[in-house]
């Protein structure tokens, strides 16, 4: 009996590819920001400059993630269906990766909903204080950083899982030009795929 492959949408995978590329560029810019200069104890020499640099990173990460957020429910549903196709010996490892992604996404959605509720309350009060609106958005982006950091480290697991659970004929089918070659070749290394959370690390114990 032939089992039909369960595959992620190429459009969704292209969004994840783009998110990963953007987060890599964002973190590289953050790591080379002059505000990263630290004293002998590992603390930023200019705390205010560091805070602004971290905020720029957080807001850029959120903007990069938004296209993925729009399709994340579908992506996670497909990933969970794919988990049932894996051998028992390796399923637990993949399950933990997808679960980490789902938890981070859930946290981010909850924080976003809270920020939207605060903005609505602010508008209901009929105030035009732009500073308050900016503060709410800034606070959301700052609080979203841990979840965004996890998502940046975990999202590639979706791509790798999509390849791992499908036969070569499915994994090598014609993809959109945005599908990278390394994704198509990674399906043979299920036990050694990167673990979620191994994205760019935060420095010196600071966000």
Buried (B, 14 or more C-beta within 10 A) or exposed (E): EEEEBBBBEBEBBBBBBBBBEBBEEBBEEBEEBEBBEBEEEEEBEBEEBBBBBBBBBBBBBBEBBEBBBEBBEEBBEBBBEBBEBBEEEEBEBBBEBBBBBBBBBEBBBEBBEBBEEBBEEBEEEEEEEEEBBEEBBBBBBBBBBBBBBBBBBBBBBBBBBBBBBBEEEBBEEEBEEEBBEEBBEBBEEBEEBBEBBEBBEBBEEBB
